[in-house]
Amino acid sequence: MAASGVVAMAMLTACNGDDDNKSLTPPPMPTFSVPKIDIPDIDIPDPSDLPTSTKRPTSSSSKPTGGATSSTDEVEAVDLEEGECIDTSSSGDISKKSCSGPHMGEVGAIVTLPDSPSPTSPDFEASIESKCEDEVMPIINRQSNASALTFSFYYPQFSSWTSGDRTLQCIIVRDDGAKLTAKLK
């Protein structure tokens, strides 16, 4: 028994040596500094100055935007009615066209939007895209060339939104940007 006490004492003595003090000392903390970054001032435009937008969910190509009228053939997007056919100029002006001849799109649906979300909301475009999709996909899917069709839309600018405009126009267009040549069925 005495021999085992001596062995245990020797082990404790060996454990309490210089090695033990080194293992209890924490390592030094690393130091670092964050460099100063100059962030330029960013001018955020007034939402009322933002342009009306259109979107074709299956394409990233440029799309027409609503524009001011300058002739009797040109119209504002809010003047469109379901089933009408339209053309757009390179400047974004909209004009009504006969559906029996070449035209850029056909108004598939007119939707009155709820008060929320508004055009300044981050989920606004996703919300209106979904509304148009619900309205025009049944029309598109009835067409013999359904795979060649998609949709675009016109929605109120912030300035007209604050005046009570809640009109969303869903426009059926060709996915490749070519003109339609007949009224959709």
C-alpha positions in Angstrom: 0.0 0.0 0.0 2.9 2.4 0.8 4.4 1.7 -2.6 1.2 2.7 -4.4 1.1 6.0 -2.3 4.6 6.8 -3.4 3.8 6.1 -7.0 0.7 8.3 -6.8 2.7 11.1 -5.1 5.3 10.9 -7.9 2.6 11.1 -10.5 1.1 14.2 -8.9 4.4 15.8 -8.6 5.2 15.2 -12.3 1.8 16.6 -13.2 2.3 19.8 -11.2 5.6 20.7 -12.9 6.4 23.5 -15.3 4.4 21.8 -18.1 1.2 22.4 -16.2 1.7 26.2 -15.9 2.2 26.5 -19.7 -1.1 24.7 -20.4 -3.1 27.0 -18.1 -1.9 30.2 -19.7 -4.3 31.2 -22.5 -2.8 32.0 -25.9 -2.5 35.6 -26.8 -5.5 37.2 -28.4 -5.0 38.1 -32.0 -5.4 41.7 -32.9 -6.9 43.2 -36.0 -8.2 46.4 -37.3 -10.9 47.3 -39.7 -9.7 49.6 -42.5 -11.6 52.8 -43.1 -13.7 52.6 -46.2 -15.0 55.7 -47.9 -18.6 55.1 -48.9 -19.8 57.6 -51.5 -23.1 59.4 -51.0 -25.9 57.9 -53.1 -28.7 59.9 -54.4 -31.9 58.0 -54.0 -34.6 59.2 -56.5 -38.0 60.2 -55.4 -40.3 57.3 -56.1 -42.6 59.6 -58.1 -39.8 60.1 -60.6 -39.4 56.3 -61.3 -40.6 55.2 -64.7 -43.5 52.8 -65.2 -42.1 49.4 -65.7 -43.2 46.3 -67.6 -41.9 42.8 -67.1 -41.8 39.6 -69.1 -41.0 36.9 -66.6 -39.4 34.6 -69.1 -37.1 37.1 -70.8 -34.6 39.7 -69.7 -34.8 41.6 -73.0 -35.9 45.3 -72.9 -39.6 45.9 -72.8 -41.9 48.8 -73.7 -42.8 51.3 -71.1 -45.8 53.5 -71.0 -45.2 56.9 -72.4 -46.8 60.3 -73.0 -49.2 60.6 -75.9 -48.3 62.8 -78.8 -50.7 61.7 -81.6 -54.3 60.6 -81.8 -53.2 56.9 -82.3 -51.0 56.8 -79.2 -52.6 56.0 -75.8 -51.6 55.9 -72.2 -51.6 52.4 -70.7 -54.5 53.3 -68.5 -56.6 53.8 -71.7 -56.3 50.1 -72.7 -59.2 47.6 -72.5 -59.2 43.9 -72.4 -58.9 42.3 -75.9 -57.4 45.4 -77.5 -54.2 44.9 -79.5 -51.3 47.3 -79.2 -48.0 48.3 -80.7 -45.2 50.1 -79.0 -42.6 52.5 -80.4 -38.9 52.4 -79.6 -39.5 55.3 -77.2 -42.2 53.3 -75.4 -45.3 55.0 -76.7 -48.3 52.8 -76.9 -50.8 52.8 -79.8 -53.9 50.7 -80.4 -53.7 48.4 -83.5 -56.0 46.1 -85.3 -55.7 42.6 -84.0 -56.0 41.2 -87.6 -52.6 42.8 -88.6 -49.2 42.6 -87.0 -49.1 44.0 -83.4 -46.8 43.7 -80.4 -49.3 42.5 -77.9 -52.9 41.9 -76.8 -54.4 43.1 -73.6 -55.2 39.8 -71.8 -56.5 41.2 -68.6 -57.2 44.4 -66.7 -56.8 44.0 -62.9 -57.7 46.5 -60.2 -54.9 46.2 -57.6 -55.5 46.4 -53.8 -54.0 49.3 -51.9 -51.1 47.1 -50.6 -48.5 46.4 -51.6 -47.7 49.7 -53.3 -45.2 50.4 -56.1 -42.6 51.3 -53.4 -42.8 47.9 -51.7 -40.0 45.5 -52.5 -42.5 42.7 -53.3 -44.7 44.8 -55.5 -43.5 43.5 -58.9 -43.6 39.9 -57.8 -47.1 40.4 -56.6 -48.4 42.0 -59.8 -46.5 39.5 -61.9 -48.4 36.7 -60.1 -51.7 38.4 -60.6 -51.1 38.7 -64.4 -49.9 35.2 -64.6 -53.1 34.0 -62.9 -55.2 36.0 -65.4 -53.4 35.4 -68.7 -51.9 31.9 -68.5 -55.3 30.3 -69.1 -55.6 32.4 -72.3 -52.0 31.6 -73.3 -52.5 27.9 -72.7 -55.5 27.8 -75.1 -53.3 29.0 -78.0 -51.8 26.5 -80.5 -48.5 28.4 -80.1 -48.6 28.7 -76.3 -44.9 27.9 -75.9 -44.0 30.9 -78.0 -46.1 33.3 -75.8 -45.5 35.1 -72.5 -46.8 38.3 -70.9 -45.7 41.8 -70.0 -47.5 44.3 -67.9 -48.1 48.0 -67.2 -48.7 49.2 -63.7 -49.3 52.6 -62.1 -46.4 54.9 -61.5 -46.0 56.1 -57.9 -47.4 59.5 -58.7 -50.6 58.1 -60.2 -50.8 55.5 -57.4 -51.0 58.2 -54.8 -53.9 59.7 -56.9 -55.8 56.4 -56.7 -54.8 54.6 -59.9 -54.8 50.9 -59.2 -55.0 49.7 -62.8 -52.8 46.8 -63.9 -52.8 45.8 -67.6 -51.5 42.3 -68.5 -50.3 42.2 -72.1 -49.8 38.9 -73.9 -46.7 39.0 -76.2 -44.5 36.7 -78.1 -41.5 35.4 -76.1 -39.1 36.1 -79.0 -40.3 39.7 -79.3 -41.8 39.1 -82.8 -45.2 40.6 -83.6 -48.5 38.7 -83.2 -50.4 38.4 -86.4 -54.0 37.6 -85.2 -56.3 38.0 -82.3 -55.8 35.4 -79.6 -58.6 32.9 -79.1 
